[in-house]
């Protein structure tokens, strides 16, 4: 099986805070951990924990942060297709409160691949699935050449501009950037999957809505960073294997819940299989 991810991978520092600071306060960041992450990165690493052949289409800044990100993604053994940018690579700071909630600070604009990058776009036509977190509508047209196309709900604007039909749009009903319904799309996807944390989530199709249950969360919840993106990566894998959307969501829920056990989601992602 061949699966592609098209989108951004960021240089992420994850750290704990006693509480989010109020105006004028100083926050002390404890026990920082640095990973390659972001919406595309976390889903990519989840997919590499499978026996599938993984292709990543992304962009890398030419600085120390970009070098670190490139080393981390290349070390997975996946095939990396990266456009280079004469820019600093995007950095994120993720702060985790004692309750496990995460707040993300993004430094600069995320770097995404563009259709005019001289990458092996033809590879997408041979992929069983593509997961899209990019911004360039033309790269979304390329991703549509895969047998199955899953798109993050954060990219509703790119999806509208591309004119393509996604098989599945996935996002969080609790995130204002992602919460959406079929009626919000000029070209409606075949299904929308919205997660609702401990309440599971729902699938919306032209035939109506169907709920799926959450997997039990670990106790205590150590950090919520990466849960949604790990779910999206696992969902893409199970859909590519031919599972119906409801069953794929039920399976993927385990992968979203698993990363709640720690601050670094990459250490707690379950193997796919």
C-alpha angles and dihedrals in degrees: 000000000000122000129179132203117202116193150048133339116189138199101249130193112194118196142161127245129188089228139339107275123250122220111302096011128121118231120207112214112215131203099353119205122195121211141154102256143129127128095303095036099054092047089047093053090047090054092049087062088077138071092254124114104249127204122190121199109193146128129253129203118225101242139084093283091051091049090053093048092048092050092050096049094042092051090067092071091239120136108259121207105185132175112210123230128199087223139093110273114252115265127201129197113204117192120197121202123211089263090060096250116141132216118192128210114193116203108207130341118313113254114238132181117257129211090242090060107107094242131141095264091160089072090074092070089064095049123108090213142001127204111205125205097148131114106219109094090207091061088051088057087054092048089053087068088076116094091247128027123200117182129190112241089234088075099060091126093053090047091053092048093049095054092214127132115241119211092216134008112199130194148123121284087208094058114081090208091058109028107111145140134217090262090063092066125081087205103030118218118237089250140004119210116198121184122211104190113235090005093064110227146249143258119222121199134157086273094059138262130320125186129221127198128244121243115244111275120230117254118264104025104225101185138350097204112123098011096115094043092048088052090051093050093049091045090055091051095049093046090050088054089058103257118150113255095254093051091044090054092049090052095043091052089073090059094050091049094047096066092056086079094078148018095248107060093196090065093055104040111123122232114259114237 
